[in-house]
Amino acid sequence: MESLQIKLAMDEGLSEIWGQLQTRYKGLGKSGIVRLALNDLAGRSEEKKYDYLLQEVLDEIDSRKEGMTEEEFANWWNENKKSIIE
């Protein structure tokens, strides 16, 4: 089984969203919450916008031997969050 490891810095916005997800998905661990969030993101759009974006993220993560650093992920998130949230 392959594994996906991401290390996130919990800024104010991410902490707020994480709290909402933990409340919404009581009883699930971190990996279960992330899996549901990614599935929800991928299934939201009738367009392929989210599917493309999710695949782009996964391809970027897969291309790295050791995964993204916190700083790299934060930079990526800040560059792409508007297109993700819209």
C-alpha positions as CSV (number, residue, x, y, z in Angstrom):
1,M,0.0,0.0,0.0
2,E,1.3,3.4,-0.9
3,S,1.2,6.2,1.6
4,L,0.8,10.0,1.3
5,Q,2.4,12.2,3.9
6,I,1.8,15.9,4.0
7,K,3.0,18.2,6.7
8,L,0.9,21.4,7.2
9,A,1.5,24.5,9.2
10,M,-1.7,25.3,11.0
11,D,-2.2,29.0,10.3
12,E,-5.4,30.7,11.5
13,G,-7.5,29.9,8.4
14,L,-6.5,26.2,8.3
15,S,-7.0,25.8,12.0
16,E,-10.6,27.1,11.7
17,I,-11.4,24.8,8.7
18,W,-9.7,21.9,10.5
19,G,-11.9,22.5,13.6
20,Q,-15.0,22.5,11.4
21,L,-14.0,19.2,9.7
22,Q,-13.3,17.6,13.1
23,T,-16.7,18.6,14.3
24,R,-18.4,17.5,11.1
25,Y,-16.6,14.1,11.0
26,K,-16.5,13.1,14.7
27,G,-14.9,9.8,15.3
28,L,-12.6,9.9,12.3
29,G,-8.9,10.3,12.5
30,K,-6.8,12.7,10.5
31,S,-6.3,10.5,7.5
32,G,-10.0,9.7,7.4
33,I,-10.9,13.4,7.4
34,V,-8.3,14.2,4.7
35,R,-9.6,11.3,2.6
36,L,-13.2,12.5,2.9
37,A,-12.2,16.1,2.2
38,L,-10.3,15.1,-1.0
39,N,-13.1,12.9,-2.2
40,D,-15.6,15.7,-1.6
41,L,-13.4,18.2,-3.4
42,A,-13.0,15.8,-6.4
43,G,-16.8,15.1,-6.5
44,R,-18.0,18.7,-6.3
45,S,-17.7,19.9,-9.8
46,E,-19.7,19.0,-12.8
47,E,-16.8,20.5,-14.6
48,K,-13.4,18.8,-14.5
49,K,-11.8,21.8,-12.7
50,Y,-11.6,20.1,-9.3
51,D,-10.6,16.8,-10.7
52,Y,-7.8,18.5,-12.7
53,L,-6.6,20.4,-9.6
54,L,-6.7,17.4,-7.4
55,Q,-4.8,15.4,-9.9
56,E,-2.2,18.3,-10.2
57,V,-1.7,18.2,-6.4
58,L,-1.3,14.5,-6.3
59,D,1.1,14.5,-9.3
60,E,3.2,17.2,-7.6
61,I,3.3,15.2,-4.3
62,D,4.1,11.9,-6.2
63,S,6.9,13.5,-8.1
64,R,8.8,14.3,-4.9
65,K,11.0,11.7,-3.2
66,E,10.3,13.2,0.3
67,G,7.1,15.1,-0.2
68,M,6.5,18.8,0.0
69,T,7.9,20.9,2.8
70,E,5.7,23.1,4.9
71,E,7.0,26.1,3.1
72,E,6.5,24.7,-0.3
73,F,2.9,23.6,0.5
74,A,2.2,27.0,2.1
75,N,3.4,28.7,-1.0
76,W,1.4,26.4,-3.3
77,W,-1.7,26.9,-1.2
78,N,-1.3,30.7,-1.2
79,E,-0.9,30.7,-5.0
80,N,-3.9,28.4,-5.6
81,K,-6.4,28.9,-2.8
82,K,-8.6,31.3,-4.7
83,S,-9.0,28.9,-7.6
84,I,-9.8,26.1,-5.3
85,I,-12.3,27.9,-3.1
86,E,-14.2,29.5,-6.1
